[in-house]
Amino acid sequence: MLTRPTLGHFIATRAELLARAGDVLGWIRAGSSRLRIGLELPLAQAAEAHRRLEARGTTGKVLFAAARPLT
């Protein structure tokens, strides 16, 4: 059986998590790494997002938009 690594394979402690997250967010802030948002849907269409993911019909990140601003 083959499995792919998960976050747990790379992060052993909270300190390591914070350090790695700081690196990634620093790269984004500096503009040397960018996030690609491939699909944005309202949360009510979560099933559609799953269908597209299962069919490999997405690229980039899938975001769910809140129906109203969170306060």
N, CA, C, O and CB atoms as a CASP TS submission, in Angstrom:
PFRMAT TS
TARGET T0000
AUTHOR 0000-0000-0000
METHOD Language model
MODEL 1
PARENT N/A
ATOM      1  N   MET     1       0.833  -1.168   0.000  1.00  0.00           N
ATOM      2  CA  MET     1       0.000   0.000   0.000  1.00  0.00           C
ATOM      3  C   MET     1       0.891   1.248   0.000  1.00  0.00           C
ATOM      4  O   MET     1       1.863   1.329   0.751  1.00  0.00           O
ATOM      5  CB  MET     1      -0.955  -0.011   1.212  1.00  0.00           C
ATOM      6  N   LEU     2       0.552   2.196  -0.835  1.00  0.00           N
ATOM      7  CA  LEU     2       1.270   3.462  -0.894  1.00  0.00           C
ATOM      8  C   LEU     2       0.411   4.558  -0.285  1.00  0.00           C
ATOM      9  O   LEU     2      -0.798   4.616  -0.511  1.00  0.00           O
ATOM     10  CB  LEU     2       1.656   3.814  -2.350  1.00  0.00           C
ATOM     11  N   THR     3       1.041   5.411   0.479  1.00  0.00           N
ATOM     12  CA  THR     3       0.349   6.577   1.020  1.00  0.00           C
ATOM     13  C   THR     3       1.215   7.798   0.784  1.00  0.00           C
ATOM     14  O   THR     3       2.424   7.686   0.579  1.00  0.00           O
ATOM     15  CB  THR     3       0.033   6.400   2.536  1.00  0.00           C
ATOM     16  N   ARG     4       0.607   8.930   0.812  1.00  0.00           N
ATOM     17  CA  ARG     4       1.387  10.151   0.647  1.00  0.00           C
ATOM     18  C   ARG     4       1.611  10.777   2.016  1.00  0.00           C
ATOM     19  O   ARG     4       0.839  10.544   2.946  1.00  0.00           O
ATOM     20  CB  ARG     4       0.674  11.150  -0.312  1.00  0.00           C
ATOM     21  N   PRO     5       2.642  11.550   2.134  1.00  0.00           N
ATOM     22  CA  PRO     5       2.915  12.196   3.420  1.00  0.00           C
ATOM     23  C   PRO     5       1.806  13.178   3.793  1.00  0.00           C
ATOM     24  O   PRO     5       1.157  13.763   2.926  1.00  0.00           O
ATOM     25  CB  PRO     5       4.265  12.923   3.375  1.00  0.00           C
ATOM     26  N   THR     6       1.609  13.341   5.068  1.00  0.00           N
ATOM     27  CA  THR     6       0.680  14.332   5.587  1.00  0.00           C
ATOM     28  C   THR     6       1.466  15.320   6.438  1.00  0.00           C
ATOM     29  O   THR     6       2.669  15.154   6.641  1.00  0.00           O
ATOM     30  CB  THR     6      -0.465  13.662   6.410  1.00  0.00           C
ATOM     31  N   LEU     7       0.797  16.330   6.925  1.00  0.00           N
ATOM     32  CA  LEU     7       1.461  17.345   7.739  1.00  0.00           C
ATOM     33  C   LEU     7       2.195  16.727   8.916  1.00  0.00           C
ATOM     34  O   LEU     7       3.276  17.188   9.285  1.00  0.00           O
ATOM     35  CB  LEU     7       0.452  18.362   8.239  1.00  0.00           C
ATOM     36  N   GLY     8       1.621  15.691   9.507  1.00  0.00           N
ATOM     37  CA  GLY     8       2.243  15.032  10.648  1.00  0.00           C
ATOM     38  C   GLY     8       3.609  14.435  10.358  1.00  0.00           C
ATOM     39  O   GLY     8       4.418  14.267  11.270  1.00  0.00           O
ATOM     40  N   HIS     9       3.876  14.112   9.095  1.00  0.00           N
ATOM     41  CA  HIS     9       5.181  13.578   8.717  1.00  0.00           C
ATOM     42  C   HIS     9       6.272  14.654   8.735  1.00  0.00           C
ATOM     43  O   HIS     9       7.458  14.329   8.790  1.00  0.00           O
ATOM     44  CB  HIS     9       5.101  12.946   7.334  1.00  0.00           C
ATOM     45  N   PHE    10       5.884  15.918   8.688  1.00  0.00           N
ATOM     46  CA  PHE    10       6.848  17.013   8.590  1.00  0.00           C
ATOM     47  C   PHE    10       6.919  17.879   9.841  1.00  0.00           C
ATOM     48  O   PHE    10       7.895  18.601  10.042  1.00  0.00           O
ATOM     49  CB  PHE    10       6.510  17.873   7.417  1.00  0.00           C
ATOM     50  N   ILE    11       5.901  17.812  10.673  1.00  0.00           N
ATOM     51  CA  ILE    11       5.812  18.672  11.855  1.00  0.00           C
ATOM     52  C   ILE    11       5.738  17.783  13.092  1.00  0.00           C
ATOM     53  O   ILE    11       4.744  17.089  13.306  1.00  0.00           O
ATOM     54  CB  ILE    11       4.569  19.628  11.774  1.00  0.00           C
ATOM     55  N   ALA    12       6.784  17.807  13.900  1.00  0.00           N
ATOM     56  CA  ALA    12       6.818  16.967  15.095  1.00  0.00           C
ATOM     57  C   ALA    12       6.409  17.728  16.354  1.00  0.00           C
ATOM     58  O   ALA    12       5.868  17.137  17.289  1.00  0.00           O
ATOM     59  CB  ALA    12       8.204  16.389  15.279  1.00  0.00           C
ATOM     60  N   THR    13       6.665  19.039  16.381  1.00  0.00           N
ATOM     61  CA  THR    13       6.383  19.839  17.575  1.00  0.00           C
ATOM     62  C   THR    13       5.690  21.135  17.184  1.00  0.00           C
ATOM     63  O   THR    13       5.704  21.532  16.019  1.00  0.00           O
ATOM     64  CB  THR    13       7.682  20.140  18.355  1.00  0.00           C
ATOM     65  N   ARG    14       5.091  21.783  18.156  1.00  0.00           N
ATOM     66  CA  ARG    14       4.456  23.081  17.901  1.00  0.00           C
ATOM     67  C   ARG    14       5.487  24.110  17.435  1.00  0.00           C
ATOM     68  O   ARG    14       5.207  24.914  16.545  1.00  0.00           O
ATOM     69  CB  ARG    14       3.738  23.587  19.169  1.00  0.00           C
ATOM     70  N   ALA    15       6.671  24.083  18.033  1.00  0.00           N
ATOM     71  CA  ALA    15       7.723  25.023  17.628  1.00  0.00           C
ATOM     72  C   ALA    15       8.079  24.831  16.156  1.00  0.00           C
ATOM     73  O   ALA    15       8.283  25.806  15.433  1.00  0.00           O
ATOM     74  CB  ALA    15       8.981  24.842  18.508  1.00  0.00           C
ATOM     75  N   GLU    16       8.152  23.593  15.718  1.00  0.00           N
ATOM     76  CA  GLU    16       8.461  23.324  14.304  1.00  0.00           C
ATOM     77  C   GLU    16       7.327  23.809  13.404  1.00  0.00           C
ATOM     78  O   GLU    16       7.577  24.361  12.333  1.00  0.00           O
ATOM     79  CB  GLU    16       8.709  21.814  14.078  1.00  0.00           C
ATOM     80  N   LEU    17       6.092  23.605  13.832  1.00  0.00           N
ATOM     81  CA  LEU    17       4.943  24.092  13.071  1.00  0.00           C
ATOM     82  C   LEU    17       5.016  25.607  12.915  1.00  0.00           C
ATOM     83  O   LEU    17       4.847  26.127  11.813  1.00  0.00           O
ATOM     84  CB  LEU    17       3.621  23.686  13.759  1.00  0.00           C
ATOM     85  N   LEU    18       5.269  26.317  14.013  1.00  0.00           N
ATOM     86  CA  LEU    18       5.348  27.779  13.957  1.00  0.00           C
ATOM     87  C   LEU    18       6.492  28.250  13.072  1.00  0.00           C
ATOM     88  O   LEU    18       6.342  29.221  12.330  1.00  0.00           O
ATOM     89  CB  LEU    18       5.513  28.350  15.356  1.00  0.00           C
ATOM     90  N   ALA    19       7.622  27.581  13.143  1.00  0.00           N
ATOM     91  CA  ALA    19       8.771  27.962  12.317  1.00  0.00           C
ATOM     92  C   ALA    19       8.466  27.760  10.836  1.00  0.00           C
ATOM     93  O   ALA    19       8.736  28.639  10.018  1.00  0.00           O
ATOM     94  CB  ALA    19      10.015  27.150  12.718  1.00  0.00           C
ATOM     95  N   ARG    20       7.905  26.604  10.491  1.00  0.00           N
ATOM     96  CA  ARG    20       7.599  26.332   9.080  1.00  0.00           C
ATOM     97  C   ARG    20       6.504  27.264   8.553  1.00  0.00           C
ATOM     98  O   ARG    20       6.592  27.757   7.429  1.00  0.00           O
ATOM     99  CB  ARG    20       7.168  24.867   8.904  1.00  0.00           C
ATOM    100  N   ALA    21       5.477  27.500   9.365  1.00  0.00           N
ATOM    101  CA  ALA    21       4.406  28.413   8.950  1.00  0.00           C
ATOM    102  C   ALA    21       4.967  29.817   8.759  1.00  0.00           C
ATOM    103  O   ALA    21       4.593  30.517   7.818  1.00  0.00           O
ATOM    104  CB  ALA    21       3.256  28.428   9.993  1.00  0.00           C
ATOM    105  N   GLY    22       5.870  30.229   9.659  1.00  0.00           N
ATOM    106  CA  GLY    22       6.499  31.541   9.513  1.00  0.00           C
ATOM    107  C   GLY    22       7.289  31.653   8.227  1.00  0.00           C
ATOM    108  O   GLY    22       7.268  32.693   7.568  1.00  0.00           O
ATOM    109  N   ASP    23       7.987  30.583   7.864  1.00  0.00           N
ATOM    110  CA  ASP    23       8.729  30.581   6.600  1.00  0.00           C
ATOM    111  C   ASP    23       7.785  30.773   5.418  1.00  0.00           C
ATOM    112  O   ASP    23       8.011  31.637   4.570  1.00  0.00           O
ATOM    113  CB  ASP    23       9.518  29.270   6.439  1.00  0.00           C
ATOM    114  N   VAL    24       6.735  29.970   5.365  1.00  0.00           N
ATOM    115  CA  VAL    24       5.801  30.018   4.230  1.00  0.00           C
ATOM    116  C   VAL    24       5.126  31.383   4.148  1.00  0.00           C
ATOM    117  O   VAL    24       5.063  31.985   3.076  1.00  0.00           O
ATOM    118  CB  VAL    24       4.735  28.904   4.353  1.00  0.00           C
ATOM    119  N   LEU    25       4.624  31.871   5.277  1.00  0.00           N
ATOM    120  CA  LEU    25       3.951  33.174   5.254  1.00  0.00           C
ATOM    121  C   LEU    25       4.931  34.298   4.914  1.00  0.00           C
ATOM    122  O   LEU    25       4.549  35.281   4.278  1.00  0.00           O
ATOM    123  CB  LEU    25       3.284  33.453   6.610  1.00  0.00           C
ATOM    124  N   GLY    26       6.168  34.159   5.326  1.00  0.00           N
ATOM    125  CA  GLY    26       7.189  35.140   4.957  1.00  0.00           C
ATOM    126  C   GLY    26       7.433  35.154   3.456  1.00  0.00           C
ATOM    127  O   GLY    26       7.599  36.221   2.866  1.00  0.00           O
ATOM    128  N   TRP    27       7.456  33.978   2.833  1.00  0.00           N
ATOM    129  CA  TRP    27       7.642  33.911   1.381  1.00  0.00           C
ATOM    130  C   TRP    27       6.483  34.578   0.663  1.00  0.00           C
ATOM    131  O   TRP    27       6.679  35.290  -0.322  1.00  0.00           O
ATOM    132  CB  TRP    27       7.782  32.453   0.916  1.00  0.00           C
ATOM    133  N   ILE    28       5.267  34.345   1.161  1.00  0.00           N
ATOM    134  CA  ILE    28       4.092  34.967   0.542  1.00  0.00           C
ATOM    135  C   ILE    28       4.163  36.480   0.714  1.00  0.00           C
ATOM    136  O   ILE    28       3.924  37.220  -0.240  1.00  0.00           O
ATOM    137  CB  ILE    28       2.778  34.411   1.158  1.00  0.00           C
ATOM    138  N   ARG    29       4.487  36.945   1.911  1.00  0.00           N
ATOM    139  CA  ARG    29       4.593  38.384   2.190  1.00  0.00           C
ATOM    140  C   ARG    29       5.644  39.036   1.296  1.00  0.00           C
ATOM    141  O   ARG    29       5.448  40.151   0.812  1.00  0.00           O
ATOM    142  CB  ARG    29       4.940  38.623   3.672  1.00  0.00           C
ATOM    143  N   ALA    30       6.757  38.339   1.079  1.00  0.00           N
ATOM    144  CA  ALA    30       7.846  38.885   0.263  1.00  0.00           C
ATOM    145  C   ALA    30       7.556  38.796  -1.236  1.00  0.00           C
ATOM    146  O   ALA    30       8.274  39.383  -2.045  1.00  0.00           O
ATOM    147  CB  ALA    30       9.141  38.153   0.573  1.00  0.00           C
ATOM    148  N   GLY    31       6.512  38.070  -1.601  1.00  0.00           N
ATOM    149  CA  GLY    31       6.170  37.938  -3.014  1.00  0.00           C
ATOM    150  C   GLY    31       6.951  36.870  -3.742  1.00  0.00           C
ATOM    151  O   GLY    31       6.849  36.765  -4.964  1.00  0.00           O
ATOM    152  N   SER    32       7.739  36.061  -3.018  1.00  0.00           N
ATOM    153  CA  SER    32       8.516  35.017  -3.686  1.00  0.00           C
ATOM    154  C   SER    32       7.733  33.718  -3.832  1.00  0.00           C
ATOM    155  O   SER    32       8.197  32.779  -4.478  1.00  0.00           O
ATOM    156  CB  SER    32       9.797  34.755  -2.921  1.00  0.00           C
ATOM    157  N   SER    33       6.562  33.666  -3.241  1.00  0.00           N
ATOM    158  CA  SER    33       5.670  32.520  -3.399  1.00  0.00           C
ATOM    159  C   SER    33       4.250  33.062  -3.458  1.00  0.00           C
ATOM    160  O   SER    33       3.896  33.979  -2.716  1.00  0.00           O
ATOM    161  CB  SER    33       5.842  31.475  -2.228  1.00  0.00           C
ATOM    162  N   ARG    34       3.452  32.501  -4.329  1.00  0.00           N
ATOM    163  CA  ARG    34       2.072  32.974  -4.483  1.00  0.00           C
ATOM    164  C   ARG    34       1.110  31.814  -4.350  1.00  0.00           C
ATOM    165  O   ARG    34       1.419  30.682  -4.723  1.00  0.00           O
ATOM    166  CB  ARG    34       1.877  33.677  -5.841  1.00  0.00           C
ATOM    167  N   LEU    35      -0.060  32.110  -3.813  1.00  0.00           N
ATOM    168  CA  LEU    35      -1.124  31.117  -3.740  1.00  0.00           C
ATOM    169  C   LEU    35      -2.012  31.260  -4.963  1.00  0.00           C
ATOM    170  O   LEU    35      -2.385  32.369  -5.345  1.00  0.00           O
ATOM    171  CB  LEU    35      -1.950  31.272  -2.434  1.00  0.00           C
ATOM    172  N   ARG    36      -2.346  30.142  -5.570  1.00  0.00           N
ATOM    173  CA  ARG    36      -3.254  30.174  -6.708  1.00  0.00           C
ATOM    174  C   ARG    36      -4.634  29.752  -6.216  1.00  0.00           C
ATOM    175  O   ARG    36      -4.824  28.622  -5.764  1.00  0.00           O
ATOM    176  CB  ARG    36      -2.753  29.246  -7.869  1.00  0.00           C
ATOM    177  N   ILE    37      -5.588  30.663  -6.309  1.00  0.00           N
ATOM    178  CA  ILE    37      -6.965  30.336  -5.953  1.00  0.00           C
ATOM    179  C   ILE    37      -7.654  29.930  -7.238  1.00  0.00           C
ATOM    180  O   ILE    37      -7.880  30.752  -8.126  1.00  0.00           O
ATOM    181  CB  ILE    37      -7.703  31.544  -5.251  1.00  0.00           C
ATOM    182  N   GLY    38      -7.984  28.653  -7.326  1.00  0.00           N
ATOM    183  CA  GLY    38      -8.556  28.120  -8.552  1.00  0.00           C
ATOM    184  C   GLY    38     -10.069  28.146  -8.593  1.00  0.00           C
ATOM    185  O   GLY    38     -10.663  28.135  -9.671  1.00  0.00           O
ATOM    186  N   LEU    39     -10.703  28.180  -7.416  1.00  0.00           N
ATOM    187  CA  LEU    39     -12.153  28.107  -7.369  1.00  0.00           C
ATOM    188  C   LEU    39     -12.635  28.731  -6.082  1.00  0.00           C
ATOM    189  O   LEU    39     -12.094  28.454  -5.012  1.00  0.00           O
ATOM    190  CB  LEU    39     -12.644  26.653  -7.491  1.00  0.00           C
ATOM    191  N   GLU    40     -13.649  29.572  -6.177  1.00  0.00           N
ATOM    192  CA  GLU    40     -14.286  30.147  -4.995  1.00  0.00           C
ATOM    193  C   GLU    40     -15.780  29.942  -5.133  1.00  0.00           C
ATOM    194  O   GLU    40     -16.393  30.374  -6.109  1.00  0.00           O
ATOM    195  CB  GLU    40     -13.934  31.663  -4.827  1.00  0.00           C
ATOM    196  N   LEU    41     -16.355  29.285  -4.152  1.00  0.00           N
ATOM    197  CA  LEU    41     -17.785  28.983  -4.169  1.00  0.00           C
ATOM    198  C   LEU    41     -18.407  29.350  -2.830  1.00  0.00           C
ATOM    199  O   LEU    41     -17.717  29.388  -1.812  1.00  0.00           O
ATOM    200  CB  LEU    41     -18.029  27.492  -4.488  1.00  0.00           C
ATOM    201  N   PRO    42     -19.719  29.621  -2.827  1.00  0.00           N
ATOM    202  CA  PRO    42     -20.385  29.795  -1.539  1.00  0.00           C
ATOM    203  C   PRO    42     -20.400  28.465  -0.790  1.00  0.00           C
ATOM    204  O   PRO    42     -20.409  27.402  -1.410  1.00  0.00           O
ATOM    205  CB  PRO    42     -21.829  30.334  -1.730  1.00  0.00           C
ATOM    206  N   LEU    43     -20.402  28.521   0.521  1.00  0.00           N
ATOM    207  CA  LEU    43     -20.384  27.311   1.327  1.00  0.00           C
ATOM    208  C   LEU    43     -21.548  26.389   0.981  1.00  0.00           C
ATOM    209  O   LEU    43     -21.425  25.169   1.093  1.00  0.00           O
ATOM    210  CB  LEU    43     -20.421  27.665   2.803  1.00  0.00           C
ATOM    211  N   ALA    44     -22.657  26.952   0.568  1.00  0.00           N
ATOM    212  CA  ALA    44     -23.823  26.142   0.197  1.00  0.00           C
ATOM    213  C   ALA    44     -23.523  25.222  -0.990  1.00  0.00           C
ATOM    214  O   ALA    44     -24.257  24.261  -1.220  1.00  0.00           O
ATOM    215  CB  ALA    44     -25.009  27.051  -0.139  1.00  0.00           C
ATOM    216  N   GLN    45     -22.464  25.498  -1.743  1.00  0.00           N
ATOM    217  CA  GLN    45     -22.101  24.667  -2.895  1.00  0.00           C
ATOM    218  C   GLN    45     -20.910  23.759  -2.596  1.00  0.00           C
ATOM    219  O   GLN    45     -20.153  23.406  -3.501  1.00  0.00           O
ATOM    220  CB  GLN    45     -21.786  25.549  -4.096  1.00  0.00           C
ATOM    221  N   ALA    46     -20.743  23.384  -1.335  1.00  0.00           N
ATOM    222  CA  ALA    46     -19.633  22.516  -0.942  1.00  0.00           C
ATOM    223  C   ALA    46     -19.659  21.190  -1.697  1.00  0.00           C
ATOM    224  O   ALA    46     -18.606  20.664  -2.055  1.00  0.00           O
ATOM    225  CB  ALA    46     -19.673  22.258   0.560  1.00  0.00           C
ATOM    226  N   ALA    47     -20.843  20.646  -1.940  1.00  0.00           N
ATOM    227  CA  ALA    47     -20.944  19.377  -2.667  1.00  0.00           C
ATOM    228  C   ALA    47     -20.364  19.515  -4.079  1.00  0.00           C
ATOM    229  O   ALA    47     -19.708  18.599  -4.575  1.00  0.00           O
ATOM    230  CB  ALA    47     -22.417  18.909  -2.737  1.00  0.00           C
ATOM    231  N   GLU    48     -20.603  20.645  -4.716  1.00  0.00           N
ATOM    232  CA  GLU    48     -20.050  20.882  -6.057  1.00  0.00           C
ATOM    233  C   GLU    48     -18.526  20.937  -6.007  1.00  0.00           C
ATOM    234  O   GLU    48     -17.850  20.406  -6.888  1.00  0.00           O
ATOM    235  CB  GLU    48     -20.609  22.194  -6.652  1.00  0.00           C
ATOM    236  N   ALA    49     -17.994  21.576  -4.980  1.00  0.00           N
ATOM    237  CA  ALA    49     -16.537  21.628  -4.828  1.00  0.00           C
ATOM    238  C   ALA    49     -15.969  20.225  -4.685  1.00  0.00           C
ATOM    239  O   ALA    49     -14.943  19.908  -5.287  1.00  0.00           O
ATOM    240  CB  ALA    49     -16.144  22.488  -3.609  1.00  0.00           C
ATOM    241  N   HIS    50     -16.620  19.385  -3.901  1.00  0.00           N
ATOM    242  CA  HIS    50     -16.147  18.007  -3.731  1.00  0.00           C
ATOM    243  C   HIS    50     -16.215  17.230  -5.040  1.00  0.00           C
ATOM    244  O   HIS    50     -15.308  16.459  -5.355  1.00  0.00           O
ATOM    245  CB  HIS    50     -16.971  17.290  -2.658  1.00  0.00           C
ATOM    246  N   ARG    51     -17.288  17.431  -5.804  1.00  0.00           N
ATOM    247  CA  ARG    51     -17.388  16.756  -7.111  1.00  0.00           C
ATOM    248  C   ARG    51     -16.221  17.148  -8.009  1.00  0.00           C
ATOM    249  O   ARG    51     -15.618  16.296  -8.663  1.00  0.00           O
ATOM    250  CB  ARG    51     -18.728  17.102  -7.804  1.00  0.00           C
ATOM    251  N   ARG    52     -15.905  18.440  -8.037  1.00  0.00           N
ATOM    252  CA  ARG    52     -14.801  18.900  -8.877  1.00  0.00           C
ATOM    253  C   ARG    52     -13.451  18.362  -8.393  1.00  0.00           C
ATOM    254  O   ARG    52     -12.603  17.990  -9.204  1.00  0.00           O
ATOM    255  CB  ARG    52     -14.769  20.424  -8.909  1.00  0.00           C
ATOM    256  N   LEU    53     -13.256  18.322  -7.078  1.00  0.00           N
ATOM    257  CA  LEU    53     -12.021  17.764  -6.533  1.00  0.00           C
ATOM    258  C   LEU    53     -11.892  16.286  -6.892  1.00  0.00           C
ATOM    259  O   LEU    53     -10.832  15.841  -7.333  1.00  0.00           O
ATOM    260  CB  LEU    53     -11.977  17.947  -5.007  1.00  0.00           C
ATOM    261  N   GLU    54     -12.963  15.533  -6.705  1.00  0.00           N
ATOM    262  CA  GLU    54     -12.936  14.097  -6.999  1.00  0.00           C
ATOM    263  C   GLU    54     -12.676  13.831  -8.477  1.00  0.00           C
ATOM    264  O   GLU    54     -12.026  12.844  -8.824  1.00  0.00           O
ATOM    265  CB  GLU    54     -14.252  13.447  -6.580  1.00  0.00           C
ATOM    266  N   ALA    55     -13.175  14.699  -9.347  1.00  0.00           N
ATOM    267  CA  ALA    55     -12.999  14.540 -10.791  1.00  0.00           C
ATOM    268  C   ALA    55     -11.686  15.150 -11.273  1.00  0.00           C
ATOM    269  O   ALA    55     -11.407  15.173 -12.472  1.00  0.00           O
ATOM    270  CB  ALA    55     -14.167  15.176 -11.535  1.00  0.00           C
ATOM    271  N   ARG    56     -10.879  15.645 -10.327  1.00  0.00           N
ATOM    272  CA  ARG    56      -9.624  16.317 -10.661  1.00  0.00           C
ATOM    273  C   ARG    56      -9.856  17.496 -11.598  1.00  0.00           C
ATOM    274  O   ARG    56      -9.081  17.751 -12.520  1.00  0.00           O
ATOM    275  CB  ARG    56      -8.648  15.331 -11.296  1.00  0.00           C
ATOM    276  N   GLY    57     -10.939  18.198 -11.333  1.00  0.00           N
ATOM    277  CA  GLY    57     -11.313  19.335 -12.160  1.00  0.00           C
ATOM    278  C   GLY    57     -10.943  20.674 -11.552  1.00  0.00           C
ATOM    279  O   GLY    57     -11.535  21.696 -11.900  1.00  0.00           O
ATOM    280  N   THR    58      -9.975  20.683 -10.651  1.00  0.00           N
ATOM    281  CA  THR    58      -9.568  21.930 -10.019  1.00  0.00           C
ATOM    282  C   THR    58      -8.050  22.079 -10.094  1.00  0.00           C
ATOM    283  O   THR    58      -7.320  21.091 -10.174  1.00  0.00           O
ATOM    284  CB  THR    58     -10.047  21.981  -8.552  1.00  0.00           C
ATOM    285  N   THR    59      -7.598  23.300 -10.067  1.00  0.00           N
ATOM    286  CA  THR    59      -6.178  23.605  -9.889  1.00  0.00           C
ATOM    287  C   THR    59      -6.114  24.708  -8.859  1.00  0.00           C
ATOM    288  O   THR    59      -7.032  25.526  -8.784  1.00  0.00           O
ATOM    289  CB  THR    59      -5.475  24.027 -11.246  1.00  0.00           C
ATOM    290  N   GLY    60      -5.080  24.757  -8.077  1.00  0.00           N
ATOM    291  CA  GLY    60      -4.974  25.767  -7.040  1.00  0.00           C
ATOM    292  C   GLY    60      -5.852  25.433  -5.852  1.00  0.00           C
ATOM    293  O   GLY    60      -6.327  24.307  -5.706  1.00  0.00           O
ATOM    294  N   LYS    61      -6.057  26.415  -5.016  1.00  0.00           N
ATOM    295  CA  LYS    61      -6.832  26.239  -3.792  1.00  0.00           C
ATOM    296  C   LYS    61      -8.311  26.444  -4.059  1.00  0.00           C
ATOM    297  O   LYS    61      -8.695  27.225  -4.929  1.00  0.00           O
ATOM    298  CB  LYS    61      -6.355  27.204  -2.709  1.00  0.00           C
ATOM    299  N   VAL    62      -9.137  25.735  -3.301  1.00  0.00           N
ATOM    300  CA  VAL    62     -10.582  25.887  -3.353  1.00  0.00           C
ATOM    301  C   VAL    62     -11.003  26.628  -2.086  1.00  0.00           C
ATOM    302  O   VAL    62     -10.726  26.178  -0.974  1.00  0.00           O
ATOM    303  CB  VAL    62     -11.311  24.494  -3.483  1.00  0.00           C
ATOM    304  N   LEU    63     -11.669  27.760  -2.263  1.00  0.00           N
ATOM    305  CA  LEU    63     -12.119  28.564  -1.127  1.00  0.00           C
ATOM    306  C   LEU    63     -13.631  28.570  -1.059  1.00  0.00           C
ATOM    307  O   LEU    63     -14.318  28.570  -2.080  1.00  0.00           O
ATOM    308  CB  LEU    63     -11.584  30.001  -1.225  1.00  0.00           C
ATOM    309  N   PHE    64     -14.135  28.577   0.162  1.00  0.00           N
ATOM    310  CA  PHE    64     -15.565  28.734   0.380  1.00  0.00           C
ATOM    311  C   PHE    64     -15.810  30.127   0.930  1.00  0.00           C
ATOM    312  O   PHE    64     -15.187  30.535   1.910  1.00  0.00           O
ATOM    313  CB  PHE    64     -16.118  27.644   1.346  1.00  0.00           C
ATOM    314  N   ALA    65     -16.713  30.850   0.297  1.00  0.00           N
ATOM    315  CA  ALA    65     -17.044  32.206   0.722  1.00  0.00           C
ATOM    316  C   ALA    65     -18.211  32.155   1.704  1.00  0.00           C
ATOM    317  O   ALA    65     -19.184  31.429   1.500  1.00  0.00           O
ATOM    318  CB  ALA    65     -17.389  33.103  -0.500  1.00  0.00           C
ATOM    319  N   ALA    66     -18.091  32.938   2.768  1.00  0.00           N
ATOM    320  CA  ALA    66     -19.176  33.029   3.742  1.00  0.00           C
ATOM    321  C   ALA    66     -20.344  33.782   3.107  1.00  0.00           C
ATOM    322  O   ALA    66     -20.148  34.694   2.304  1.00  0.00           O
ATOM    323  CB  ALA    66     -18.702  33.737   5.052  1.00  0.00           C
ATOM    324  N   ALA    67     -21.546  33.388   3.476  1.00  0.00           N
ATOM    325  CA  ALA    67     -22.747  34.030   2.931  1.00  0.00           C
ATOM    326  C   ALA    67     -22.827  35.480   3.367  1.00  0.00           C
ATOM    327  O   ALA    67     -23.333  36.326   2.629  1.00  0.00           O
ATOM    328  CB  ALA    67     -24.010  33.280   3.369  1.00  0.00           C
ATOM    329  N   ARG    68     -22.334  35.773   4.555  1.00  0.00           N
ATOM    330  CA  ARG    68     -22.315  37.143   5.069  1.00  0.00           C
ATOM    331  C   ARG    68     -21.020  37.341   5.839  1.00  0.00           C
ATOM    332  O   ARG    68     -20.429  36.369   6.310  1.00  0.00           O
ATOM    333  CB  ARG    68     -23.559  37.434   5.976  1.00  0.00           C
ATOM    334  N   PRO    69     -20.580  38.553   5.970  1.00  0.00           N
ATOM    335  CA  PRO    69     -19.323  38.788   6.690  1.00  0.00           C
ATOM    336  C   PRO    69     -19.384  38.245   8.118  1.00  0.00           C
ATOM    337  O   PRO    69     -20.393  38.398   8.806  1.00  0.00           O
ATOM    338  CB  PRO    69     -18.999  40.287   6.716  1.00  0.00           C
ATOM    339  N   LEU    70     -18.305  37.617   8.549  1.00  0.00           N
ATOM    340  CA  LEU    70     -18.227  37.127   9.915  1.00  0.00           C
ATOM    341  C   LEU    70     -17.844  38.273  10.828  1.00  0.00           C
ATOM    342  O   LEU    70     -16.983  39.084  10.485  1.00  0.00           O
ATOM    343  CB  LEU    70     -17.216  35.966  10.035  1.00  0.00           C
ATOM    344  N   THR    71     -18.475  38.346  11.984  1.00  0.00           N
ATOM    345  CA  THR    71     -18.151  39.414  12.938  1.00  0.00           C
ATOM    346  C   THR    71     -17.641  38.848  14.230  1.00  0.00           C
ATOM    347  O   THR    71     -17.319  39.602  15.149  1.00  0.00           O
ATOM    348  CB  THR    71     -19.361  40.287  13.204  1.00  0.00           C
TER
END
